[in-house]
């Protein structure tokens, strides 16, 4: 890393001398690939937030905006142009209905709950995909380019406050790559969540490149790298330099950690379980039956595997729920049956492993869909009401929080906001939302500017 990049990524290092930066260049010769995970603060965060309670969150990010009408909030009494083509079905909890394509989820309704009154705030302005991403991941409206983080995400704050608790496993992971809103912004690249890059949705021989041993480097050569790092650590770099070498040492521990490699190894899962989640081939543009639905079922299985290993927050990219046209065909042939299978498998899998009580599962997207079906048999963007699914983490199953009006257009009662979902996630993970972090201009910002945990779920 050049001195310019180092100073930009880590503002606290701006006062280093030329000699210090020379030593930093020496550290770069170790050849580590994960230092962006590990440039953490050298001291613990505020009292009470550094206690590891062994709790995790799986955030199932349904980017594009899943339709509330076509999934979790059907309106059977509404006119056809509002209720759409799907019929409602009863669930295992009397009084709660889902769409007919969610049969497996309906049988498990006593294990998970629905929020039907989520909406963006009027002051958030014209909320679309990228603007909604920013609000749902950061709690702040975007400023500037909505595709780039201007405020740190929940995924970044988990790294900031929790990474020091585990020296050999990233505490925040995105599968497979960052989605808009998940970045660390001015907290620095060291607080970015780890990206798997490799994708179990498209790669049958799924492997994480950063965690593979370089077979061209012999064991003695790897030992030599470690000795080099230890010798650099003994150099008189001053306090800041010593902190940096500890980050490099932690990166080396991750690269050589069997625990980390095992956590990401999907081939250790039984074939029957992988099939239970869903093993459909990836989308082919020549196969209309796929209707654009990627095989993100295996991403969800990997998320379970990671929280079982100790990862605190796993963000799973489940795009692309943006059905402006032919929405009913796309959902019927691909998205909803595949979602139903994988989501129900995840809940059952977590429960059978004794992980559901400690793992909060949140499934949602950045916006809802219009109450009226458009002329192309789809629904357009609608930030005024949306639904979310929540399971585990101490929440009670079989509940419905809030309601939407008869058209599914606006909250009718018990309105909730994305900030409230974030507050629920933060409380479960033990993240201190009141602590202020200072941006490069010297302005303090709380982790979450507003919002309260949704007590109705507990």
N, C-alpha and C positions, 0 to 999 in steps of 0.2 A: 504494500500500500504506500503510495507516495505521501510526502509530508502534507501536500495540499489536501488530498483526500482525507487523510487522517484528521486534520484540523477541522474539515467541514463535517465529517461524520461524528467527531467527538469534540465538541466545543471546549470541554474541560482540559483538552490537551494543547490549547493554543499557545500556552506560555512555555512550551518545551524549547530547549536550546537546540542548536544545530547538532551538538553531540548526542543529545537524547534521540533525535530523529535518525541519526546514523545507526544507533543501536536498534531502533525500530525496524530499519531496513534489514539489519542482521536477523531480526526475528522472522522477517518474511521469508528467509531462506529455508525455514523449517518446512514450508510447503503445505501448510494447513489450509483446509477448504471451508472451515466453519467459523472463522473468527467473528463474522457478522452476528452470530448467535450470542456471543459471549462477552461483549464489551459492556459489562454490567457495572453498576455502582459498587464502590469498594466498601460500602457500609450498608447495613440493613435499612429497610424503610421504616416508617413510623411504627412505634410500639404497637403490637397486636396484629399487624398485617403480615409479619414474616412467619407466623405459625402455620405449618403445613398440616391441614386437616385431612389430607388424602382425598379431597373432593375434586371431581372433574366435570367438564361440560363438553358435550358434543353439540356443535352448532351446525345444523343442517340448513345450508344457505340455498334457498330455492330461488335463485336469481331470475328475474324476469317478471315476477309477480304471479303467484298461483291464484287461481280464481276462487274466491270465497264461496260463490254459488255452486261451483262444480266439484267442491271437495268437502269442506267442513261446515258450511252454513247454507244448506239447500233451502230453497223457498218454494215448496210444492204448491202453495196456494196462490202464487203470483202468476200473472199472464205468461204465456209461452215465451214471449220475447224477453222475459226476465229470468224465468226459471231454467230455461235452456232445455237440452235434450235428455239429461240424466234424471232418473227417478230417485227419490230418497229411499233409504232402507233403514230399518230399526237396528239398534246396536245392543250390546249386552247390558247397557244401562237404560232403563225405561225413560222415555222422553227425549233421548238424544238420537238424532238421525244424521246419517252421512249420505254421500252420494253412492249410488249402486255399485260403482267400480271399486269401492273400498271395503270389500267383504272381510278381508283378514283383519284390517284395522278395526272394523266394527265389532268383531268378536273379542277384541282386546280392549274395548272402550273403558273397562274398569281399571286399566293400567295407565291411561293417559288422559289428558284434558285438553280443552279447546278454549282459546281466547277469541271471542267473536266481535269485540268492540275496539280493536286496535285502529288507530288513525294517526296521521301526521298532524302536527299543529298548524294552524293557519299561518303563523308567522314564518313557517319554514318555506313558504312561497310555492312555486311551481315544482312539485316533486315528481321527478321521473326516475329512471333506473339509477343513474350515477349519483344524483342528489340524494335519492333514498338510501343508497348504499352508505353514503357518508353519515347520514343521521343514525341509521340502524347500527353501525359499527362504532361510531365515536360519540354519539349524543350531541354533536354540534352540526349546524348547517355548514355546507361547503363554502369556501371562499376562493374564488378563482376557478381553476380547472377542476370540475367535479370528478374527473377520473383519477386525480392525484390527491392523496391525503394532505389536508392542511392541518388536521388535528390527529393526534395518535388514536389508534383503534383499541378496542378491548383486547385484541390479540397481542398488541404491543405492551399494554399495561400489565398483562399477565407475565410477560418476560421481565418487565421492569421490576415488578414486585416479588416474583416467585422463582426466577431462574436460579438464584443462589441456593435454593433448597435442594437442588438436584444437580450434581456435578457431571453426570454422564448421560443425561437424557434431556432433549429440548422440552421445555414445559408448554410451549405453544406451537402447534403445527397446522399448516394449511395443506389440504389435499385437493389438487396437486400443486397449484400455484396460487399466488396472491390474486385475490379478486379486488375490484375497486372498493376502497374503504378499509382494507385490512392492514395497511402499512403503518409504520411508526412515526411518519412525519418528522417533526423536529426533535423527537426523542433520540433519533439517530438510528443508523442501520443496525447497530448492536441490539436494538429492541424489536427488529422485525421478526415475526414468527418464521419458523423453519418451513421451507417449501419442500415437498417430496420430489417435485419436478417429474419424476417418473409417475406414470398414471396407471393404477390397476384397472381402470376402465377401458384401456386400450392396449395394455401390455400384458400378455399372458405370462411372461417370465419377468414379472414385476421386480425391480431391484432399485434401491436408492443409490445413485452414483456416488454421492458424497460419503456414503458409509461403507463402500466396498474397499477392502484392502487392495492396495496397488500391488498386484502379483509380480510386477517388474522389480519391486523393491524387496530385497531379502529380509529375513528376520534380523540378521545382524545390522543391516542398514537402518531398519526401523529403530533398533536399539541405539544406534549412533545418533539418529535424529533426537531421540529423547535425551541422550547425554548432552548434545549440543544445546538443547533447550535449557537443561539444568545449568549448564555453564553460563549461558546468557543471563539466566535468572540470578546468578551470583554477582553479575556486574553491578557496579555502583551507578544505577540509573536514577536514583532518587525514588521517592515514594510513588509518584505517578507511573514511572517506568516499571516498578515492581508490580503494580496492579496490572499493567498491560501484560506482563509475562505470565501472570496467573491466568489471564484470559486465554492466552495461547496454550498454556498447559491444560486448561480445561478442554479446549478444542481437541487437543491430542488425546485426552481421555475419552472423548466421545468417539473419535475415529477408531480407537482401539477397544471400544466397549462391546463385549459380546451382548450385554443386556440391550444395548441400543439396536444392534443389528437384528437380534432376535425379535424385538418389538415390531420392526418393519417387515418381517419375513412372513408374507401371506401364505407361502407354501406349507407352513406348519399347521395351517388350519385344515381340518378334515374336509374331504371333497364333498361330503353330504351337507356340511354346514355352508360351504361356499355356494352350493346349489340352492340351499334354502334361501339365501339372500338374493340369488339370481345370477346366472352365468350366461345371459344372452350375449351374443357377439356385439361388438361395437356397431354404431350406426353406419350404414352404407347408403350413400345418396341414391343408389340404384335399387334399394329395397324399400318400397313405400310402407311396408308393414312396420318398419322401425320408427317412422314419423319423427326422426330427429332426437329420440330419447337416447342419450348415451348410457353406457352400462355403469352408472355411478353406484350400483348396488355394492360392488367390491370396494369402492371408496368408503362406504358406510361400515363394512366389515373391518377394514383397516382402522377406522376410527375406534371401533370397539377394542381392537387389539392394542391400540396405543394407550387408551385410558386404563386398560388393564395393566399395562406396563408402568403407568405412573404419569403420563402426559396430562397436564391440567386442562388445556383447552385445545380441542381439535375442531377446526373449521373445515367443513366439507363442501366443496363447490358442486351444487346440484343443478346448475343451469341447464335448460333455458326455457322458463315457463312463460314465454311472451307470445301468447296465442292471439294474434290480431286477426288471423284468418284460419279457417278449417280447424278451429280449436277443439271442437268435439271429436272429430276424427283423430286428431293427434293425441288427445288425452285417452280416448277409448283404445286405440291400437298400441300405444306405447307408454306414455307417461304414467297414467294412473295405475294400471295393473303392475307396472314395474315399481312404482313408488309404494304401493300397498304391500307388495311382497317384501321389499327391503326394509321398510319402516317397521312392519310387524316383526320381522326377523330380528331386527336390532333390539327391540323392546324385550322380546323373549330371550334373546341371547344374553343381554345384560342381566335380566332377572335370574336366569338359570345359573349364572356365574356369581351371583351375589353382589353385582355391581350397580344395580338399578337405584338402590337407595343413595349411593354416593355419587352417581352420575346424573347430572341434569341434562336432558335432551330437549333442545329447542329447535323446532322446524318452522321457518318463516321466510318470507321474501321482503323486498323493499317497498312494494306497493300492492294494492288489490286490483281488481278488474271492474270495469263498468257494469252497472246492473243490466243495462240493455245489451242484447246481442246485436252486433253490427251486421251489415249486409253481406259480409264475407264469412259469416258463421263463426265469428271470433268475438273477443271482448278486448277493449282498449284499456289504457292506463287509468288507474283510479286510486288516488292516495287518501280518499276520504273515509274509507273503512277497509279493513283486511282482517284475516284470521291467522292464527298461529297454533301450532300443536306443541304441547309441553308434557314431558314424562320424567319420572324419576327425580332424584335430587331432593327427596323429602316432600315433593308435591303429592297431592292426592289425585288418584285417577277418577274418571267418571264425572268430572265437573265441567261446567260451561261458565266461563267468566264473561259477563256482559252479553249484550245482544245487539244485533243490527236491526234496522227498521224492516218493514214488510217487503221492501224492494231490495234489501241488501246494499243500500246506498250510503247510509250514514249510521253511526252508533246510535242506538236507542237508549241504552242505559249503561252505567259503569264504564265510561269511556277510559281507555288506556292508551298510552303512547309508547313509541319505541324506547324512550328513556326509561320507562318502567320495566321493560323487558331487560334492558341493560343493567338496571339496578338489581333485578332479581339474579342475574348471572353473577354480578360482582359480589353480592352478598354470599352466594353459595360458595364462591371461590375464596372468600376472605380478602377481597381487594379493598383497600382503603380508598373510597371515592372522594373523601374530603381533603386529602393531601394535595397540595398545589405543586405543579412542576412549571418551571420557567422556560419560556420559549427563547429563541436567539435574540429577540428584542428586549428581553428582560421582563416580559409580562407574565405574571403567574396565572395558571389555569388549573382548576380542579379536574380530577379525573372525569367526573360526571357533573355537569352544571345543574341538572335537575332530574327529577324522577324518583320514585319510591318503589321498593319491591312489591310485587303483586301478592298480597297476603291471601287473596281469595283462592289461590292455588294450593295453600298449605292447610 
